[in-house]
């Protein structure tokens, strides 16, 4: 009952955000197209590398496009849903005292943050990611099985949860720094570029960090090995491709635990 009421309130608040963004339709559609074209140019730049070298770490253009499309689609979805927790946006809420107002309202605090921003224009980046992923299927023969078809949406949702967790963790740091920390963007926006390439091309220390410390490699690269029926060059256990839900939702839960600690210790900026 409570969950149903919360979801109805969430969609009502999101509806208000969407209608506000659609007030200036031409501006919205230009922004939407620009977002999609910008990331499209990034993929063309990536594809140009194959014209020079033919493959990257033994992976063909279609296989790398599979990685790229999957991570872009998941990240764009996260960026739309979790935009209220974007450290750059959330730090402004803290500095301006808007977060103080949220604390006084008789509404779930996370719900207010989720509904405080909803960037509908991210659909452009999402559509571009889906287009690249679809393009990868035309270049790569994948032997689809029921297990793969069922696991694909699980991987996508887990990746959304993972990047969302990084946004929430970055927002939690704003309670202590007030300003957003640019280093967080290395793992979020920068992380999408890193995950667009097969992990085995990076140095060992780098791979270990993004497997055991910030487990982003378990979200895209290892599931891709399963989907593409490729051997694991890094020698992890055979169940590694199926750790995506643990890595994704584990990161999100840990980030919210950190965020709630920040909320309890928050003393306002005085604005």
Steps between C-alpha positions, in 0.01 A plus 500: 500500500775741601711396201207555264438848642871585473514391134187698413648808662832444322338475155287805573808705590690367198202591282534859619870497407427358156226755427733781605770377260247472218389862536758603241466216254746622238770549761426156643523320165821684405648407836385140459653473152820669615542253787459205265727642230776584748528143620455378142814690399682331789413159359608602151834602648523160666407324175769697315762324712399171338561646157863541602564193717225254404437384857563597861642231725368237261146644511326596177301818440173314557617363834623837624175658375316247717690631804453863398127470433433315823685744723363810323141380527537414868683821589252723317212327680673552833583863419133566436365322810777594748559855373384641835800325661746628242773647724517818290125555540474373858784724622300799379203380705720489809664839437173680429315354797250316281593176672406657835148556365476135403584394854197692628247342264293197609605307191766231459837671458635267227172543312545877504856469371398261222219735397703821533652449155408280206694562180272378225753603237712203605265298279716622211809333644297193590370469144851538361624226732221268390576578136867411544407184688261401223772575246734267689255214456523536122879459516526232766344157501364430847354160579206622706369258761217541753763560771661781299167662418398494866835624625531795259241723676646395836842624389353826371307572821803402710718744305241774553508422874880506504537840336210627710692388807800704388275806465355443848848454650614822330196680642581366847846658481335838440381500862865532603651697212192708397656526154482198270825304464619484141666164565155339518455575130801280427298199612166608353532685169860385459397146590280475192802561274708243686229234480462555127824307450584142604655502847792275412667778299572697819790456741467240775475751788227683312303179437529391860373835624190486279430138586563487875468861623254670264352189332393663174664224292251252646210706364576512127822326397446165670133468402609584144737204509200283582279647228773486236627156606853632539760349736612695805860619443528616862438162660217585741265222623239377254220669697652849456264595211204443733613736777346806333194515731719470810741767379226737380249484782772449761656829392163675509415373851846592633468848346161560661640385837775761459244761393282443807805541724554836330136599551517423874816709536383784278497836681401734213713761328307788657354624170 
